[in-house]
Amino acid sequence: MLDATALADRTILVTGASSGLGRAAAVMLSRLGARIIAVGRNEARLIETAEQLAGTGHLVRPFDLSAIDEIPGWMKSLSAEHGPLRGVVHSAGRHLARPLQMVKPDAVQELMQINVTAALMLAKGLRQRNVFEAPASIVLLSSVMGQVGQAGVSVYSASKGAVDALTRSLALELAAIGIRVNSIAPGQVETEMAQQQRQTLTEEQFERIRALHPLGLGRPADVAHAVAFLIADTSRWITGSTLTVDGGYTAH
Ligand SMILES: NC(=O)c1ccc[n+]([C@@H]2O[C@H](COP(=O)([O-])OP(=O)(O)OC[C@H]3O[C@@H](n4cnc5c(N)ncnc54)[C@H](OP(=O)(O)O)[C@@H]3O)[C@@H](O)[C@H]2O)c1
């Protein structure tokens, strides 16, 4: 059962903690007793998140995850300083809504690096000796766009399909050492990323997307509850899964 001590004495690294779903996840996990290492590039916004966390002992650690090669070493030094991690939530990510004729290879590479390669390198970092303590759990933020198509978002869709595939293979590779790996596929949730997407749509297009969510658009806490379930022992027998949290979007 999830109660206020479900994550007591557990240190959880949350990427994307400066905004949206990552911030909401950090707040939710802290309410369950976790000590949060809040990661993103914008230190001022990470501090804003830290001010919303329950309990004490949380850390703000600005880091640019596009420095892919440095991720394992950085995680080693974090754990040497602050003790082993019991979980990682990878909520840092980028979106790209662009018709195919305007897609450039550099933008593809940048998006893939943060959405996919950083996820892989965080798992590689966590599995190192003394960096994690079992049982541990990794939760990757995917999207319904990894399961269904939508015109103009092929790069983003491809990255989220890759996250779901990564989840399954990492789960098989890391089960033996006590690390579970799952992903969450949200539908449209009202965050800054969603607001940026909205600016690229007409009112009619936006209303069409809203109407495709039978339960309406999501709130960050709707996804944060799912993160908490997958990080805590409530999901001890679940690995390699993608949990869809989408207000019914993919039920069509
Ligand atoms: N919102 C939705 O409707 C929705 C739906 C489905 C899936 N998702 C997925 O959920 C995740 C979170 O989305 P969100 O809505 O919370 O997005 P958001 O509000 O735009 O936040 C994105 C986060 O990623 C961090 N980030 C981006 N590039 C980074 C880098 N190079 N290094 C470190 N951190 C970086 C940003 O931090 P800094 O700016 O501080 O670096 C920010 O905290 C994403 O993977 C997204 O694809 C969102």
The ligand as an ORCA input file, in Angstrom:
! r2SCAN-3c Opt
* xyz 0 1
  N       2.860     17.082    -21.160
  C       2.301     16.146    -21.875
  O       1.154     16.256    -22.317
  C       3.047     14.875    -22.156
  C       2.349     13.836    -22.780
  C       3.001     12.652    -23.056
  C       4.337     12.508    -22.696
  N       5.006     13.527    -22.090
  C       6.418     13.309    -21.762
  O       6.655     13.566    -20.388
  C       7.959     14.116    -20.195
  C       7.837     15.425    -19.446
  O       7.026     16.324    -20.188
  P       6.575     17.741    -19.582
  O       5.260     18.037    -20.167
  O       6.780     17.753    -18.122
  O       7.662     18.692    -20.305
  P       8.225     20.129    -19.890
  O       7.320     20.821    -18.941
  O       8.587     20.802    -21.174
  O       9.581     19.735    -19.135
  C      10.657     19.180    -19.819
  C      11.778     18.985    -18.827
  O      12.901     18.444    -19.520
  C      14.068     19.083    -19.040
  N      15.116     19.025    -20.044
  C      14.993     19.250    -21.388
  N      16.189     19.137    -21.977
  C      17.089     18.821    -20.998
  C      18.489     18.582    -20.980
  N      19.233     18.642    -22.100
  N      19.077     18.281    -19.803
  C      18.361     18.227    -18.674
  N      17.027     18.442    -18.621
  C      16.403     18.747    -19.768
  C      13.619     20.514    -18.758
  O      14.458     21.092    -17.792
  P      15.394     22.386    -18.023
  O      14.665     23.311    -18.924
  O      15.611     22.882    -16.622
  O      16.634     21.821    -18.608
  C      12.227     20.281    -18.169
  O      12.308     20.067    -16.779
  C       8.558     14.245    -21.599
  O       9.340     13.101    -21.878
  C       7.340     14.256    -22.499
  O       7.636     13.786    -23.799
  C       4.393     14.710    -21.810
*
